[in-house]
Amino acid sequence: MIATLSPSGDLDELVLDALQADLDAIADDSQLELDFAAVTFCGSACIRVLIETANRLRAGGGSLIIRNPQTIVRRAFAVGAVDFLLEPELDGGDDDSTPS
């Protein structure tokens, strides 16, 4: 079963309980797609919940993938070494390099 959630705004401690409830409602064997196009921030507590959910789904035969993250969210995931949750970019993505 494919399940899709599309959170929006800042995923911080203020929305953590609601996010957790939404993710807990997803069956363990689901293919969960999170559309992060409208997510402007993802704090460490929410990243932890996403990792726990990914592990739960994987153990049940499902999976979790995050699609369409904004650059700031993509960078936060990369810094936290959890960018394995992000959908691979087929086009090489945006050029986030800064000139030296």
Secondary structure, 3 states (H helix, E strand, C coil): CEEEECCEEEECCCCHHHHHHHHHCCCCCCEEEEECCEEEEECHHHHHHHHHHHHHHHHCCCEEEEECCCHHHHHHHHHCCCHHHECCCCCCCCCCCCCC
